Amino acid sequence: MRRLLATIVLLAPTLADAQRPPRDNLAALGGPSGGGELRLTFLGTAGWEITDGRIVVLVDPFLSRDALVADTARLNDSSGEALVRPDTAAIDARVRRADYILVTHGHIDHALDAPYVARKRRAVVIGTETIANIARAHGVPDSSLITVVGGEDYEFGTFSLRVIPNIHTALRNKRFYNGPTAGTTPRGLKAPLRVRDFQEGGNLAYLLRIAGHQVLIMGSMNYIEREMEGLRPDVALVGANGNRRQIYDYTGRLMRALGHPALVLPTHCCDMLVDEEARAFEGEVKAASPGARVVIPTRFQPIVVPSR
């Protein structure tokens, strides 16, 4: 479990991101949010807020990251028995509204904060049985849970959502599935949960169709190529930290399978402060898709995608 928490340290930017000036290429993407436009705000790690001005969809919100990393006792606990709680003050400071929460898998840096947000903002959580069990442990009622397995394609009226079977990042030198965090979180637990209760529980990607846009959402540095083939998102949130290098032709195969998305946003990228890994990923995207635009996000600074 120490490896898992150490990974959380590496895979998320710090609060310094919020103090960085906007990038020129962010401003160039558009103006105020309105009909047909999307506003995507990076929340850190693999977390995003996506809104068309009518509904708010969160992806893997993890605002508790800074408090968790600061707690060295939990960080250095290798047993996995340490109890973990969401940082409610940090969450409340950033999440004022949420209608739906998409969770890609059950690890702490993806699933810790979703139950609190669901209860506080009366949002619906969408994810695997593990995600539902983590939410139930925190008192989220079944009426606020939509449990999926991958393959669903649901119509919600204001948006639609295709659930895409996926696989986790190839951690531990490609031995992730031999490790302690690739299992399933069972029913019947009660919060606060232990570190080891946040099991992967399967992995999902999503295709969010909203306001005339199609947004591919990934929470890991891996994918099943045949599940990506034929998708045509105009915006792709792509897991981009250094673990992608464990996968053969990771960026090139993905860009080709997706039909070369117009806008690519790296996510779950550990080196955004110095931009080295993110810039390397940007170069890979440009090599495979010369016409694509890559925007490296700054935490809490909205990216506006104009009407199509």
MARKE-392729 format. One line per 8 residues: number of its first residue (from 1); their letters; for each residue x, y, z of N, C-alpha, C. Coordinates in Angstrom, 1 decimal. Example, Ala and Ser with C-alpha at 12.3 -4.5 7.8 and 13.67 -1.06 7.14 Angstrom:
BEGIN
1	as	13.2/-5.7/7.8/12.3/-4.5/7.8/13.2/-3.3/7.8  12.8/-2.2/7.1/13.7/-1.1/7.1/12.9/0.0/7.9 .
This chain:
BEGIN
1	mrrllati	0.8/-1.2/0.0/0.0/0.0/0.0/0.9/1.3/0.0  2.1/1.2/0.5/3.0/2.3/0.5/3.2/2.7/-0.9  3.4/1.7/-1.8/3.6/2.0/-3.2/2.4/2.8/-3.8  1.2/2.4/-3.4/0.0/3.0/-4.0/0.0/4.5/-3.5  0.2/4.8/-2.3/0.2/6.2/-1.8/1.3/7.0/-2.4  2.5/6.3/-2.5/3.6/7.0/-3.1/3.3/7.4/-4.6  2.5/6.5/-5.3/2.1/6.8/-6.6/1.2/8.0/-6.6  0.3/8.1/-5.6/-0.6/9.3/-5.6/0.3/10.6/-5.5 .
9	vllaptla	1.4/10.5/-4.8/2.2/11.7/-4.7/2.8/12.1/-6.1  3.1/11.1/-6.8/3.8/11.3/-8.1/2.8/11.7/-9.2  1.5/11.2/-9.1/0.6/11.4/-10.2/-0.3/12.6/-10.1  0.0/13.5/-9.1/-0.9/14.7/-9.0/-0.1/16.0/-8.8  -0.5/17.1/-9.5/0.2/18.3/-9.2/-0.1/18.9/-7.8  0.6/19.9/-7.5/0.4/20.5/-6.1/-0.4/21.8/-6.3  -0.7/22.4/-5.1/-1.4/23.6/-5.1/-0.7/24.8/-5.8  0.6/24.6/-6.1/1.3/25.6/-6.8/0.7/25.8/-8.2 .
17	daqrpprd	0.1/24.7/-8.8/-0.6/24.8/-10.1/-1.6/25.9/-10.1  -2.3/26.1/-9.0/-3.4/27.1/-9.0/-2.9/28.5/-9.1  -1.6/28.7/-8.9/-1.0/30.0/-8.9/-0.3/30.4/-10.2  -0.3/29.4/-11.1/0.4/29.6/-12.3/-0.4/30.5/-13.3  0.2/31.4/-14.1/-0.6/32.2/-15.0/-1.2/31.3/-16.1  -2.4/31.8/-16.7/-3.0/31.0/-17.8/-2.0/30.9/-19.0  -2.1/29.8/-19.7/-1.3/29.6/-20.9/-2.0/30.3/-22.0  -1.2/30.8/-23.0/-1.8/31.4/-24.2/-2.7/30.5/-24.9 .
25	nlaalggp	-2.4/29.2/-25.0/-3.2/28.3/-25.8/-4.6/28.0/-25.0  -4.7/28.3/-23.7/-5.9/28.2/-23.1/-6.9/29.3/-23.5  -6.3/30.5/-23.5/-7.1/31.7/-23.8/-7.7/31.6/-25.2  -6.9/31.0/-26.1/-7.2/30.9/-27.5/-8.4/30.0/-27.8  -8.7/29.1/-26.8/-9.8/28.1/-27.1/-11.2/28.7/-27.1  -11.4/29.9/-26.5/-12.7/30.4/-26.5/-13.0/31.4/-25.4  -14.2/31.9/-25.4/-14.7/32.8/-24.4/-15.6/32.2/-23.4  -16.6/33.0/-22.9/-17.5/32.5/-21.8/-18.3/31.3/-22.3 .
33	sgggelrl	-18.6/30.4/-21.3/-19.4/29.2/-21.6/-20.8/29.6/-22.0  -21.3/28.9/-23.0/-22.7/29.1/-23.4/-23.2/27.9/-24.2  -24.3/28.1/-25.0/-24.8/27.0/-25.7/-23.9/26.4/-26.7  -23.7/25.1/-26.7/-22.8/24.4/-27.6/-21.3/24.5/-27.2  -21.0/25.2/-26.1/-19.7/25.3/-25.6/-19.5/24.4/-24.4  -18.3/23.9/-24.2/-18.0/23.2/-23.0/-16.9/23.9/-22.2  -17.0/23.8/-20.9/-16.0/24.3/-20.0/-15.5/23.1/-19.2  -14.2/22.8/-19.4/-13.5/21.7/-18.7/-12.5/22.3/-17.8 .
41	tflgtagw	-12.6/21.9/-16.5/-11.7/22.4/-15.5/-10.9/21.2/-14.8  -9.6/21.3/-14.9/-8.8/20.2/-14.3/-8.8/20.4/-12.8  -9.1/19.3/-12.1/-9.1/19.4/-10.6/-7.9/18.8/-9.9  -6.9/18.3/-10.7/-5.8/17.7/-10.2/-5.9/16.2/-10.4  -4.7/15.5/-10.4/-4.7/14.0/-10.6/-5.4/13.7/-11.9  -6.5/12.9/-11.8/-7.3/12.6/-13.0/-8.7/13.2/-12.9  -8.8/14.2/-12.1/-10.1/14.8/-11.8/-10.4/16.0/-12.8  -11.7/16.0/-13.2/-12.2/17.1/-14.1/-13.6/17.5/-13.7 .
49	eitdgriv	-13.9/18.7/-14.0/-15.3/19.2/-14.0/-15.6/19.6/-15.4  -16.7/19.0/-15.9/-17.1/19.3/-17.3/-18.6/19.8/-17.3  -18.8/20.9/-17.9/-20.1/21.5/-17.9/-20.4/22.2/-19.2  -21.7/22.1/-19.6/-22.2/22.9/-20.7/-23.0/24.1/-20.3  -23.0/24.4/-19.0/-23.8/25.5/-18.5/-25.1/25.0/-18.0  -25.5/23.8/-18.3/-26.8/23.2/-17.8/-26.6/22.2/-16.7  -25.7/21.2/-17.0/-25.4/20.2/-16.0/-23.9/20.2/-15.8  -23.5/19.7/-14.6/-22.1/19.5/-14.2/-21.8/18.1/-14.0 .
57	vlvdpfls	-20.8/17.6/-14.8/-20.3/16.2/-14.6/-18.9/16.3/-14.1  -18.7/15.6/-13.0/-17.3/15.4/-12.4/-16.7/14.1/-12.8  -15.4/14.1/-13.0/-14.7/12.9/-13.3/-13.6/12.7/-12.2  -13.6/11.6/-11.5/-12.6/11.2/-10.6/-12.2/12.4/-9.7  -13.1/13.1/-9.0/-12.7/14.2/-8.2/-11.8/13.8/-7.0  -10.7/14.4/-6.8/-9.8/14.0/-5.7/-9.2/15.3/-5.2  -10.0/16.1/-4.5/-9.5/17.3/-3.9/-8.8/17.1/-2.6  -8.9/15.9/-2.0/-8.2/15.6/-0.8/-6.8/15.2/-0.9 .
65	rdalvadt	-6.3/15.3/-2.1/-4.9/14.8/-2.4/-3.9/15.5/-1.5  -3.9/16.8/-1.4/-2.9/17.6/-0.6/-2.9/17.2/0.9  -4.1/17.1/1.4/-4.2/16.7/2.9/-3.7/15.3/3.1  -4.0/14.4/2.2/-3.5/13.0/2.3/-2.0/12.9/2.2  -1.4/13.6/1.2/0.0/13.5/1.1/0.7/14.1/2.3  0.1/15.1/2.9/0.7/15.8/4.0/0.7/14.9/5.3  -0.2/13.9/5.3/-0.3/13.0/6.4/0.8/11.9/6.3  2.0/12.1/6.8/3.1/11.2/6.5/2.8/9.8/7.2 .
73	arlndssg	2.1/9.8/8.3/1.8/8.5/8.9/1.1/7.5/8.0  0.1/8.1/7.3/-0.6/7.2/6.3/0.2/6.9/5.1  1.0/7.9/4.7/1.8/7.7/3.5/2.8/6.6/3.7  3.4/6.5/5.0/4.4/5.5/5.2/3.9/4.2/5.8  2.6/4.1/5.9/2.0/2.9/6.4/1.9/1.8/5.3  2.7/0.7/5.4/2.7/-0.3/4.4/1.7/-1.4/4.6  1.0/-1.4/5.7/0.0/-2.4/6.0/-1.3/-2.2/5.3  -1.6/-0.9/4.9/-2.9/-0.6/4.3/-4.0/-0.5/5.3 .
81	ealvrpdt	-3.7/-0.5/6.6/-4.7/-0.4/7.6/-5.1/1.0/8.0  -4.3/1.9/7.6/-4.6/3.3/8.0/-6.0/3.8/7.4  -6.7/4.5/8.3/-8.0/5.0/7.9/-7.8/6.3/7.1  -8.7/6.5/6.1/-8.6/7.7/5.2/-10.0/8.3/5.1  -10.0/9.6/5.2/-11.2/10.4/5.1/-11.0/11.5/4.1  -12.1/11.9/3.4/-12.0/13.0/2.5/-11.8/14.3/3.2  -11.1/15.2/2.6/-10.8/16.6/3.1/-12.0/17.4/2.7  -13.0/17.5/3.5/-14.3/18.1/3.2/-14.2/19.6/2.9 .
89	aaidarvr	-13.3/20.3/3.6/-13.1/21.7/3.4/-12.5/22.0/2.0  -11.5/21.2/1.6/-10.9/21.3/0.3/-12.0/21.1/-0.8  -12.8/20.0/-0.6/-13.8/19.7/-1.6/-14.8/20.8/-1.7  -15.3/21.3/-0.5/-16.4/22.3/-0.5/-15.9/23.6/-1.1  -14.6/23.9/-1.0/-14.0/25.1/-1.6/-14.0/25.1/-3.1  -14.1/23.9/-3.7/-14.0/23.8/-5.2/-15.2/23.3/-5.9  -16.0/22.5/-5.2/-17.1/21.8/-5.8/-18.4/22.4/-5.2  -19.0/23.3/-6.0/-20.2/23.9/-5.5/-21.5/23.2/-6.1 .
97	radyilvt	-21.3/22.5/-7.2/-22.4/21.8/-7.8/-21.9/20.6/-8.5  -22.6/19.5/-8.5/-22.3/18.3/-9.3/-23.7/17.6/-9.5  -23.9/17.2/-10.7/-25.1/16.4/-11.1/-24.8/14.9/-11.2  -23.6/14.6/-11.9/-23.2/13.3/-12.1/-21.7/13.2/-11.8  -21.3/12.0/-11.3/-19.9/11.8/-11.0/-19.5/10.5/-11.7  -18.5/10.6/-12.6/-18.0/9.4/-13.3/-16.7/9.0/-12.6  -16.6/7.7/-12.2/-15.4/7.3/-11.5/-14.9/6.1/-12.4  -13.6/6.2/-12.7/-13.0/5.2/-13.6/-12.6/4.0/-12.9 .
105	hghidhal	-12.1/4.1/-11.7/-11.8/2.9/-10.9/-11.7/3.2/-9.4  -11.4/2.2/-8.6/-11.6/2.4/-7.1/-10.4/2.8/-6.3  -9.3/3.1/-6.9/-8.1/3.5/-6.1/-8.4/4.9/-5.4  -7.7/5.1/-4.3/-7.9/6.3/-3.5/-7.9/7.6/-4.4  -7.0/7.7/-5.3/-6.8/9.0/-6.0/-7.9/9.2/-7.1  -8.8/8.3/-7.1/-10.0/8.4/-8.0/-11.3/8.3/-7.3  -11.4/7.6/-6.2/-12.7/7.3/-5.6/-12.9/7.8/-4.2  -11.9/8.4/-3.6/-12.0/8.8/-2.2/-13.1/9.9/-2.0 .
113	dapyvark	-13.1/10.9/-2.8/-14.0/12.0/-2.6/-15.4/11.9/-3.2  -15.6/11.0/-4.2/-16.9/10.9/-4.9/-18.0/10.7/-3.9  -18.0/9.8/-2.9/-19.1/9.7/-2.1/-19.5/10.9/-1.3  -18.6/11.7/-0.8/-18.9/12.9/-0.1/-19.6/13.9/-1.0  -19.0/14.0/-2.2/-19.6/15.0/-3.2/-21.1/14.5/-3.5  -21.3/13.2/-3.7/-22.6/12.7/-4.0/-23.6/13.1/-2.9  -23.2/12.9/-1.7/-24.1/13.2/-0.6/-24.3/14.7/-0.4  -23.3/15.4/-0.5/-23.3/16.9/-0.3/-24.1/17.6/-1.4 .
121	rravvigt	-23.9/17.2/-2.6/-24.5/17.9/-3.8/-25.6/17.1/-4.5  -26.0/16.0/-3.9/-27.1/15.1/-4.4/-26.8/14.7/-5.8  -25.6/14.3/-6.1/-25.2/13.8/-7.4/-25.3/12.3/-7.5  -25.4/11.9/-8.7/-25.4/10.4/-9.1/-24.0/9.9/-9.4  -23.6/8.9/-8.8/-22.3/8.3/-9.0/-22.5/7.1/-10.0  -21.6/7.1/-11.0/-21.6/6.1/-12.0/-20.2/5.4/-12.0  -20.2/4.1/-11.8/-19.0/3.3/-11.8/-19.3/1.9/-11.6  -18.2/1.1/-11.3/-18.3/-0.3/-11.1/-18.9/-0.7/-9.8 .
129	etianiar	-19.1/-2.0/-9.5/-19.6/-2.5/-8.3/-18.7/-2.0/-7.1  -17.4/-2.0/-7.4/-16.5/-1.5/-6.3/-16.8/-0.1/-6.0  -17.0/0.7/-7.0/-17.3/2.2/-6.7/-18.6/2.3/-6.0  -19.6/1.5/-6.3/-20.9/1.5/-5.6/-20.7/1.1/-4.2  -19.8/0.1/-3.9/-19.6/-0.4/-2.6/-18.9/0.6/-1.7  -17.9/1.3/-2.3/-17.2/2.4/-1.6/-18.2/3.5/-1.3  -19.1/3.8/-2.2/-20.1/4.9/-2.0/-21.1/4.4/-0.9  -21.5/3.2/-1.0/-22.5/2.7/0.1/-21.8/2.8/1.4 .
137	ahgvpdss	-20.5/2.5/1.5/-19.8/2.5/2.8/-19.9/3.9/3.4  -20.0/4.9/2.6/-20.1/6.3/3.0/-21.5/6.8/3.1  -22.5/5.9/3.0/-23.9/6.4/3.2/-24.6/6.8/1.9  -24.0/6.6/0.8/-24.7/7.0/-0.5/-25.8/6.0/-0.8  -27.0/6.4/-0.9/-28.1/5.4/-1.2/-28.1/4.9/-2.6  -28.7/3.7/-2.7/-28.7/3.0/-4.0/-29.4/3.9/-5.1  -30.3/4.7/-4.7/-31.0/5.6/-5.6/-30.0/6.6/-6.3  -28.9/6.8/-5.7/-27.9/7.8/-6.2/-26.7/7.0/-6.9 .
145	litvvgge	-26.9/5.7/-7.2/-25.8/4.9/-7.7/-26.3/4.3/-9.0  -25.5/4.4/-10.1/-25.7/3.6/-11.3/-24.5/2.7/-11.5  -24.6/1.4/-11.3/-23.5/0.5/-11.4/-23.4/0.0/-12.8  -22.2/0.0/-13.4/-22.0/-0.4/-14.8/-20.8/-1.3/-14.8  -20.8/-2.1/-15.9/-19.7/-3.1/-16.1/-18.8/-2.8/-17.3  -19.3/-1.9/-18.2/-18.6/-1.6/-19.4/-19.4/-2.2/-20.6  -19.7/-1.4/-21.6/-20.5/-1.8/-22.7/-21.9/-1.1/-22.8  -22.3/-0.5/-21.6/-23.5/0.3/-21.6/-23.4/1.5/-22.5 .
153	dyefgtfs	-24.6/2.0/-23.0/-24.6/3.2/-23.7/-26.0/3.9/-23.4  -25.9/4.8/-22.4/-27.1/5.3/-21.8/-27.5/6.7/-22.2  -28.8/6.9/-22.4/-29.3/8.3/-22.7/-29.8/8.9/-21.5  -29.4/10.2/-21.2/-29.8/10.9/-20.0/-30.6/12.1/-20.3  -30.9/12.3/-21.6/-31.7/13.5/-22.0/-30.8/14.7/-22.4  -30.1/15.2/-21.4/-29.2/16.4/-21.7/-27.8/15.9/-22.2  -27.5/14.6/-22.0/-26.3/14.1/-22.5/-26.5/12.6/-22.6  -25.5/11.9/-23.3/-25.5/10.5/-23.3/-24.1/10.0/-22.9 .
161	lrvipnih	-24.0/8.7/-22.5/-22.8/8.2/-21.9/-22.6/6.8/-22.4  -21.5/6.6/-23.1/-21.0/5.2/-23.4/-20.0/4.8/-22.4  -20.1/3.6/-21.8/-19.2/3.1/-20.8/-18.3/2.1/-21.6  -17.0/2.4/-21.4/-16.0/1.6/-22.3/-15.2/0.7/-21.4  -15.2/-0.6/-21.6/-14.3/-1.5/-20.8/-12.8/-1.0/-21.0  -12.0/-1.1/-20.0/-10.7/-0.6/-20.0/-9.8/-1.4/-19.1  -8.5/-1.1/-19.1/-7.6/-1.8/-18.2/-6.7/-0.8/-17.5  -6.1/-1.1/-16.4/-5.4/-0.2/-15.6/-4.0/0.0/-16.1 .
169	talrnkrf	-3.4/1.1/-15.7/-2.0/1.3/-15.9/-1.1/0.2/-15.6  0.0/-0.1/-16.3/0.9/-1.2/-16.1/1.9/-0.9/-15.1  1.4/-0.8/-13.8/2.3/-0.4/-12.7/3.2/-1.6/-12.3  4.2/-1.3/-11.4/5.1/-2.3/-10.9/5.8/-3.2/-11.9  6.3/-2.5/-12.9/7.0/-3.2/-14.0/6.1/-4.3/-14.7  4.9/-3.8/-15.0/3.9/-4.7/-15.7/3.3/-5.8/-14.8  3.5/-5.7/-13.5/3.0/-6.7/-12.5/1.9/-6.2/-11.7  1.1/-5.2/-12.2/0.1/-4.6/-11.4/-0.9/-5.6/-10.9 .
177	yngptagt	-1.3/-6.6/-11.8/-2.3/-7.6/-11.4/-1.8/-8.6/-10.4  -0.5/-8.6/-10.1/0.0/-9.5/-9.1/0.0/-8.8/-7.7  -0.4/-7.5/-7.7/-0.2/-6.7/-6.5/-1.5/-6.6/-5.6  -1.4/-5.9/-4.6/-2.4/-5.9/-3.5/-3.6/-5.0/-3.8  -3.6/-4.2/-4.9/-4.7/-3.2/-5.1/-5.5/-3.5/-6.4  -5.4/-4.7/-6.9/-6.1/-5.0/-8.1/-7.4/-5.8/-7.9  -7.8/-5.9/-6.7/-9.0/-6.7/-6.3/-10.3/-5.9/-6.4  -11.3/-6.4/-5.6/-12.6/-5.8/-5.6/-13.0/-5.4/-4.2 .
185	tprglkap	-13.5/-4.3/-4.0/-14.0/-3.8/-2.7/-15.4/-4.4/-2.4  -15.5/-5.2/-1.3/-16.8/-5.9/-1.1/-17.9/-5.0/-0.5  -19.1/-5.5/-0.5/-20.2/-4.8/0.2/-20.0/-4.9/1.7  -20.7/-4.1/2.4/-20.8/-4.2/3.8/-19.8/-3.4/4.6  -18.9/-2.7/4.0/-18.0/-1.9/4.7/-18.6/-0.6/5.2  -18.1/-0.1/6.2/-18.5/1.2/6.8/-17.4/2.2/6.9  -17.6/3.4/6.4/-16.6/4.5/6.5/-16.4/4.8/8.0  -15.2/5.3/8.3/-14.0/5.5/7.4/-13.4/4.2/6.9 .
193	lrvrdfqe	-13.0/4.2/5.7/-12.4/3.0/5.1/-10.8/3.1/5.3  -10.3/1.9/5.2/-8.8/1.8/5.2/-8.2/2.0/3.8  -7.0/2.2/3.8/-6.3/2.4/2.5/-6.5/1.2/1.6  -6.4/0.0/2.2/-6.5/-1.2/1.4/-7.9/-1.6/0.9  -8.9/-0.8/1.4/-10.3/-1.0/0.9/-10.5/-0.4/-0.4  -9.6/0.5/-0.9/-9.8/1.2/-2.1/-9.1/0.3/-3.2  -9.8/-0.8/-3.6/-9.3/-1.7/-4.6/-9.6/-1.1/-6.0  -8.9/-1.5/-7.0/-9.2/-1.1/-8.4/-10.6/-1.4/-8.8 .
201	ggnlayll	-11.0/-2.7/-8.7/-12.3/-3.1/-8.9/-12.7/-3.1/-10.4  -11.8/-3.2/-11.3/-12.1/-3.0/-12.7/-11.9/-1.6/-13.1  -11.7/-1.4/-14.4/-11.4/-0.1/-14.9/-12.3/0.3/-16.1  -12.7/1.5/-16.2/-13.6/2.0/-17.2/-13.0/3.3/-17.8  -13.4/3.5/-19.1/-13.3/4.8/-19.7/-14.7/5.2/-20.1  -14.9/6.4/-20.5/-16.2/6.9/-20.9/-16.2/7.8/-22.1  -17.2/7.7/-22.9/-17.4/8.6/-24.0/-18.7/9.5/-23.6  -18.4/10.7/-23.3/-19.5/11.7/-22.9/-19.9/12.5/-24.1 .
209	riaghqvl	-21.2/12.4/-24.5/-21.7/13.2/-25.6/-22.6/14.3/-25.0  -22.1/15.5/-25.2/-22.8/16.6/-24.5/-22.6/17.9/-25.3  -23.7/18.7/-25.5/-23.6/20.0/-26.2/-23.0/19.9/-27.6  -23.3/18.8/-28.3/-22.8/18.6/-29.6/-21.3/18.1/-29.7  -20.7/17.9/-28.5/-19.3/17.4/-28.4/-19.3/15.9/-28.0  -18.2/15.3/-28.3/-17.9/13.9/-27.8/-16.6/14.0/-27.1  -16.6/13.6/-25.8/-15.4/13.7/-24.9/-15.1/12.3/-24.5  -13.9/11.9/-24.9/-13.3/10.6/-24.3/-12.7/10.9/-23.0 .
217	imgsmnyi	-13.0/10.1/-22.0/-12.5/10.3/-20.7/-11.7/9.0/-20.2  -10.4/9.2/-20.0/-9.6/8.1/-19.5/-9.1/8.4/-18.1  -8.9/7.4/-17.2/-8.4/7.6/-15.9/-7.1/6.9/-15.7  -6.6/6.2/-16.7/-5.4/5.4/-16.5/-4.5/5.5/-17.8  -3.3/5.0/-17.7/-2.4/5.1/-18.8/-2.4/3.7/-19.5  -3.6/3.3/-19.9/-3.7/2.1/-20.7/-5.1/2.0/-21.3  -5.3/1.1/-22.2/-6.6/1.0/-22.9/-6.6/-0.3/-23.7  -7.9/-0.7/-24.0/-8.1/-1.8/-24.9/-8.3/-1.3/-26.3 .
225	eremeglr	-7.4/-1.5/-27.2/-7.5/-0.8/-28.5/-8.8/-1.1/-29.2  -9.2/-2.3/-29.2/-10.5/-2.6/-30.0/-11.7/-1.9/-29.4  -11.6/-1.5/-28.1/-12.7/-0.7/-27.6/-12.7/0.7/-28.0  -11.5/1.2/-28.3/-11.3/2.6/-28.8/-11.6/2.8/-30.3  -11.4/1.7/-31.0/-11.5/1.8/-32.5/-13.0/2.2/-32.9  -13.1/3.2/-33.7/-14.4/3.7/-34.2/-15.0/4.8/-33.4  -14.4/5.1/-32.2/-14.9/6.2/-31.5/-14.3/7.5/-32.2  -15.1/8.6/-32.1/-14.7/9.8/-32.8/-14.9/11.0/-31.9 .
233	pdvalvga	-14.2/11.0/-30.8/-14.3/12.2/-29.9/-13.6/13.4/-30.5  -14.1/14.6/-30.3/-13.4/15.8/-30.7/-12.5/16.3/-29.5  -12.8/15.8/-28.3/-12.0/16.1/-27.2/-11.6/14.8/-26.5  -10.3/14.6/-26.2/-9.8/13.4/-25.6/-9.0/13.7/-24.3  -9.5/13.2/-23.2/-8.7/13.3/-21.9/-7.9/12.0/-21.8  -6.6/12.1/-22.0/-5.8/10.9/-22.1/-4.8/10.8/-21.0  -4.8/9.7/-20.3/-3.8/9.4/-19.3/-2.4/9.5/-19.8  -1.6/10.4/-19.2/-0.3/10.8/-19.9/0.9/10.7/-19.1 .
241	ngnrrqiy	0.9/10.2/-17.9/2.1/10.1/-17.1/3.1/9.1/-17.7  4.3/9.0/-17.1/5.4/8.2/-17.6/5.1/6.7/-17.7  4.0/6.2/-17.0/3.7/4.8/-17.1/3.2/4.4/-18.4  2.8/5.4/-19.3/2.3/5.1/-20.6/3.5/4.4/-21.4  4.7/4.7/-21.0/5.9/4.1/-21.7/6.0/2.6/-21.6  5.2/2.0/-20.6/5.1/0.6/-20.5/4.3/-0.1/-21.6  3.6/0.8/-22.4/2.6/0.3/-23.4/3.2/0.5/-24.8  3.2/-0.5/-25.6/3.7/-0.3/-27.0/3.0/0.7/-27.8 .
249	dytgrlmr	3.7/1.7/-28.3/3.2/2.7/-29.2/1.9/3.3/-28.6  1.9/3.6/-27.3/0.7/4.0/-26.6/0.0/5.2/-27.3  0.7/6.3/-27.5/0.0/7.4/-28.1/-0.4/7.3/-29.5  0.5/6.7/-30.3/0.2/6.6/-31.7/-1.0/5.7/-32.0  -1.0/4.5/-31.4/-2.1/3.6/-31.6/-3.4/4.2/-31.1  -3.4/5.0/-30.0/-4.6/5.6/-29.5/-5.1/6.6/-30.4  -4.3/7.5/-30.9/-4.7/8.6/-31.8/-5.3/8.0/-33.1  -4.7/7.0/-33.6/-5.2/6.4/-34.8/-6.6/5.7/-34.6 .
257	alghpalv	-6.7/5.0/-33.5/-7.9/4.3/-33.1/-9.1/5.3/-33.0  -8.8/6.5/-32.4/-9.8/7.5/-32.2/-10.1/8.4/-33.4  -9.4/8.2/-34.5/-9.6/9.0/-35.7/-9.0/10.4/-35.5  -8.0/10.5/-34.7/-7.2/11.8/-34.6/-8.1/12.9/-34.0  -8.4/12.9/-32.7/-9.2/13.9/-32.1/-8.6/15.3/-32.3  -9.4/16.3/-32.4/-9.0/17.7/-32.6/-8.3/18.3/-31.4  -8.7/18.0/-30.2/-8.2/18.5/-29.0/-7.8/17.4/-28.0  -6.6/17.4/-27.6/-6.1/16.3/-26.6/-5.7/17.0/-25.4 .
265	lpthccdm	-6.2/16.6/-24.2/-5.8/17.1/-22.9/-5.2/16.0/-22.1  -3.9/16.1/-21.8/-3.3/15.1/-20.9/-3.8/15.2/-19.5  -4.0/14.0/-18.9/-4.5/13.9/-17.5/-3.7/12.9/-16.8  -3.8/12.9/-15.5/-3.1/12.0/-14.6/-1.6/12.1/-14.9  -1.1/13.3/-15.1/0.3/13.4/-15.6/1.1/14.0/-14.4  2.1/13.3/-14.0/2.8/13.6/-12.8/3.7/14.8/-12.9  4.2/15.2/-14.1/5.2/16.2/-14.2/4.7/17.5/-14.7  3.5/17.9/-14.5/2.9/19.1/-15.1/3.6/20.3/-14.6 .
273	lvdeeara	4.2/20.3/-13.3/4.9/21.5/-12.8/6.1/21.8/-13.7  6.8/20.9/-14.1/8.0/21.1/-15.0/7.7/20.9/-16.4  6.6/20.2/-16.7/6.1/20.0/-18.1/6.9/19.0/-18.9  7.9/18.4/-18.3/8.7/17.5/-19.1/8.0/16.3/-19.7  7.2/15.6/-18.8/6.5/14.4/-19.3/5.3/14.9/-20.1  4.6/15.9/-19.7/3.5/16.4/-20.5/4.0/16.9/-21.9  5.1/17.5/-22.0/5.6/18.0/-23.2/6.1/16.8/-24.1  6.6/15.8/-23.5/7.0/14.6/-24.3/5.7/14.0/-24.9 .
281	fegevkaa	4.7/13.9/-24.0/3.4/13.4/-24.5/2.9/14.2/-25.7  3.0/15.5/-25.5/2.5/16.4/-26.6/3.2/16.1/-27.9  4.5/15.9/-27.8/5.3/15.6/-29.0/4.8/14.3/-29.7  4.5/13.3/-28.8/4.0/12.0/-29.3/2.6/12.2/-30.1  1.8/13.1/-29.5/0.5/13.3/-30.1/0.7/14.0/-31.5  1.6/15.0/-31.5/1.8/15.7/-32.7/2.4/14.9/-33.8  3.3/13.9/-33.4/3.9/13.0/-34.4/2.8/12.1/-35.0  1.8/11.7/-34.2/0.8/10.8/-34.7/-0.4/11.5/-35.4 .
289	spgarvvi	-0.6/12.7/-34.8/-1.8/13.6/-35.3/-1.3/15.0/-35.5  -0.7/15.3/-36.6/-0.1/16.7/-36.7/-1.1/17.8/-36.6  -2.4/17.5/-36.9/-3.4/18.5/-36.8/-4.1/18.7/-35.5  -3.7/17.9/-34.5/-4.3/17.9/-33.2/-3.8/19.1/-32.4  -4.6/19.6/-31.5/-4.2/20.6/-30.6/-4.0/20.0/-29.2  -2.9/20.2/-28.5/-2.7/19.6/-27.2/-2.6/20.8/-26.2  -3.5/20.7/-25.2/-3.5/21.8/-24.2/-3.1/21.1/-22.8  -2.0/21.5/-22.2/-1.6/21.0/-20.9/-2.3/21.8/-19.9 .
297	ptrfqpiv	-3.2/21.2/-19.1/-4.1/22.0/-18.2/-3.3/22.5/-17.0  -3.9/23.6/-16.5/-3.4/24.1/-15.2/-4.6/23.9/-14.2  -4.3/23.4/-13.0/-5.3/23.1/-12.1/-6.2/24.3/-11.8  -7.5/24.1/-11.9/-8.5/25.0/-11.5/-8.7/26.2/-12.5  -8.0/26.1/-13.7/-8.2/27.1/-14.7/-9.0/26.5/-15.9  -10.2/27.0/-16.1/-11.1/26.4/-17.1/-10.5/26.4/-18.5  -10.8/25.4/-19.3/-10.5/25.3/-20.7/-11.9/25.4/-21.4  -12.1/26.3/-22.3/-13.4/26.5/-22.9/-13.3/26.0/-24.3 .
305	vpsr	-14.1/25.0/-24.7/-14.1/24.4/-26.0/-15.3/25.1/-26.8  -15.1/25.8/-27.9/-16.2/26.5/-28.5/-17.2/25.5/-29.2  -18.3/26.1/-29.6/-19.3/25.3/-30.3/-18.7/24.8/-31.6  -19.2/23.6/-31.9/-18.7/23.0/-33.1/-19.4/23.5/-34.3 .
